[in-house]
Amino acid sequence: MSTAPFEERRSSGAETAAGFLAAISLTASAIALVYRPLRLAPFAILIALIAAGLAKERHARLAAAAVVAGSAAWLVGMAIAVLTSNPIY
């Protein structure tokens, strides 16, 4: 019976920051759906793009999902605000 050696891969500081930035972007995107999408959604998209630039392997999917979520939150949030006659900014 042989076992493969356990290799612990530590993430770099930039990769950890990318994960946190992507999580912040996803949170801001969710808030942009219901509260002032013109203020929050561009912030969420910008933070997601920074996270995508910092992410390598581990958090790359999360950062890509944050970019998509930010864009969708802008579009859907603007539509909701217009249809319900709420302020957009």
Residue frames relative to the residue before (quaternion, step in Angstrom):
aa qw qx qy qz dx dy dz
M 1.0000 0.0000 0.0000 0.0000 0.00 0.00 0.00
S 0.0513 -0.7995 0.5983 0.0126 3.54 -0.76 0.99
T 0.1734 -0.7682 0.6081 0.0999 3.49 -1.14 0.62
A 0.4531 -0.6660 0.5214 0.2816 3.50 -1.11 0.73
P 0.5118 -0.6438 0.4583 0.3369 3.59 -0.98 0.71
F 0.4314 -0.6923 0.5217 0.2499 3.53 -1.04 0.84
E 0.0946 -0.7918 0.6030 0.0229 3.52 -0.67 1.13
E 0.2172 -0.7767 0.5802 0.1133 3.52 -0.58 1.13
R 0.1420 -0.7874 0.5974 0.0538 3.53 -0.70 1.12
R 0.1888 -0.7848 0.5829 0.0931 3.53 -0.58 1.10
S 0.4006 -0.7103 0.5214 0.2512 3.53 -0.98 0.80
S 0.5085 -0.6467 0.4777 0.3083 3.52 -1.14 0.65
G 0.6753 -0.4951 0.3592 0.4120 3.55 -1.26 0.23
A 0.6431 0.5210 -0.3208 0.4605 3.58 1.04 -0.77
E 0.6555 0.5067 -0.3161 0.4622 3.57 1.02 -0.76
T 0.6343 0.5105 -0.3229 0.4824 3.58 1.05 -0.71
A 0.6470 0.5094 -0.3124 0.4736 3.57 0.98 -0.83
A 0.6199 0.5423 -0.3421 0.4524 3.60 1.05 -0.71
G 0.6426 0.5212 -0.3194 0.4620 3.56 1.00 -0.74
F 0.6713 0.4854 -0.2913 0.4784 3.55 0.94 -0.87
L 0.6525 0.5076 -0.3158 0.4657 3.60 0.96 -0.80
A 0.6377 0.5125 -0.3299 0.4710 3.58 1.02 -0.73
A 0.6464 0.5073 -0.3212 0.4708 3.59 1.01 -0.76
I 0.6315 0.5155 -0.3264 0.4785 3.60 1.01 -0.77
S 0.6533 0.5170 -0.3113 0.4571 3.57 0.98 -0.84
L 0.6511 0.5068 -0.3192 0.4663 3.59 0.95 -0.81
T 0.6415 0.5132 -0.3209 0.4713 3.58 1.02 -0.75
A 0.6665 0.4884 -0.3024 0.4752 3.58 0.92 -0.87
S 0.6190 0.5379 -0.3427 0.4583 3.59 1.08 -0.65
A 0.6550 0.5062 -0.3127 0.4657 3.56 0.96 -0.82
I 0.6619 0.4896 -0.3037 0.4795 3.58 1.00 -0.79
A 0.6257 0.5623 -0.3350 0.4244 3.60 1.08 -0.73
L 0.5674 0.6003 -0.3904 0.4065 3.59 1.14 -0.41
V 0.8080 0.2844 -0.1254 0.5005 3.58 0.98 -0.77
Y 0.7942 0.2261 -0.1197 0.5511 3.61 1.16 -0.34
R 0.8583 -0.2105 0.1019 0.4568 3.57 -0.63 1.22
P 0.0795 -0.8587 0.5049 0.0355 3.60 0.44 1.17
L 0.6320 0.5449 -0.3521 0.4240 3.62 1.05 -0.57
R 0.6632 0.4749 -0.3046 0.4919 3.60 1.18 -0.43
L 0.7829 0.3970 -0.1896 0.4400 3.57 0.79 -1.01
A 0.6557 0.5542 -0.3335 0.3894 3.61 0.87 -0.83
P 0.6598 0.4751 -0.3474 0.4672 3.69 0.84 -0.70
F 0.5998 0.5388 -0.3507 0.4764 3.59 1.10 -0.66
A 0.6664 0.5022 -0.3002 0.4622 3.59 0.91 -0.90
I 0.6566 0.5009 -0.3137 0.4686 3.59 0.97 -0.81
L 0.6494 0.5158 -0.3182 0.4595 3.60 0.94 -0.84
I 0.6650 0.4885 -0.3032 0.4767 3.59 0.90 -0.89
A 0.6463 0.5171 -0.3201 0.4609 3.61 1.03 -0.77
L 0.6483 0.5059 -0.3220 0.4691 3.59 1.02 -0.73
I 0.6203 0.5131 -0.3398 0.4863 3.59 1.06 -0.67
A 0.6473 0.5101 -0.3143 0.4712 3.58 0.98 -0.83
A 0.6484 0.5134 -0.3213 0.4613 3.59 0.98 -0.78
G 0.6471 0.5126 -0.3163 0.4675 3.57 1.08 -0.65
L 0.7024 0.4583 -0.2637 0.4765 3.57 1.07 -0.68
A 0.6286 0.5764 -0.3350 0.4005 3.60 1.08 -0.70
K 0.2368 -0.7591 0.5894 0.1425 3.53 -1.08 0.76
E 0.8282 -0.0932 0.0997 0.5435 3.58 -0.07 -1.23
R 0.7298 0.5036 -0.2550 0.3856 3.50 0.69 -1.14
H 0.8092 0.2382 -0.1026 0.5272 3.59 0.86 -0.93
A 0.3563 0.7618 -0.4825 0.2446 3.61 1.19 0.27
R 0.6600 0.4953 -0.3197 0.4658 3.59 0.97 -0.76
L 0.6350 0.5281 -0.3264 0.4597 3.57 1.00 -0.79
A 0.6622 0.4952 -0.3027 0.4740 3.58 0.96 -0.84
A 0.6451 0.5028 -0.3260 0.4741 3.60 0.99 -0.74
A 0.6396 0.5099 -0.3221 0.4767 3.58 1.02 -0.76
A 0.6343 0.5294 -0.3304 0.4563 3.59 1.06 -0.69
V 0.6290 0.5199 -0.3357 0.4704 3.60 1.03 -0.71
V 0.6663 0.4898 -0.2958 0.4782 3.58 0.93 -0.91
A 0.6657 0.5038 -0.3055 0.4580 3.59 0.93 -0.88
G 0.6430 0.5211 -0.3244 0.4580 3.59 1.00 -0.74
S 0.6610 0.4963 -0.3031 0.4742 3.57 0.97 -0.82
A 0.6663 0.4895 -0.2969 0.4778 3.56 0.96 -0.87
A 0.6395 0.5242 -0.3289 0.4563 3.59 1.02 -0.76
W 0.6226 0.5244 -0.3480 0.4650 3.59 1.04 -0.68
L 0.6947 0.4814 -0.2796 0.4555 3.56 0.83 -1.00
V 0.7159 0.4370 -0.2606 0.4781 3.59 0.76 -0.99
G 0.6448 0.5303 -0.3216 0.4467 3.59 0.99 -0.79
M 0.6439 0.5012 -0.3189 0.4822 3.57 1.02 -0.76
A 0.6516 0.5085 -0.3207 0.4626 3.58 0.96 -0.80
I 0.6504 0.5054 -0.3159 0.4709 3.59 0.95 -0.83
A 0.6674 0.5067 -0.3079 0.4506 3.58 0.91 -0.89
V 0.6723 0.4852 -0.3032 0.4698 3.58 0.95 -0.80
L 0.6888 0.4951 -0.2891 0.4437 3.57 0.89 -0.91
T 0.7426 0.3762 -0.2141 0.5110 3.59 1.10 -0.65
S 0.4083 -0.7466 0.4274 0.3052 3.58 1.34 0.13
N 0.3634 0.6958 -0.5199 0.3369 3.54 0.97 0.97
P 0.5912 -0.5717 0.4082 0.3962 3.61 -1.16 0.40
I 0.3402 -0.7546 0.5240 0.2006 3.57 -1.02 0.76
Y 0.7957 0.1958 -0.1306 0.5581 3.60 1.20 -0.30
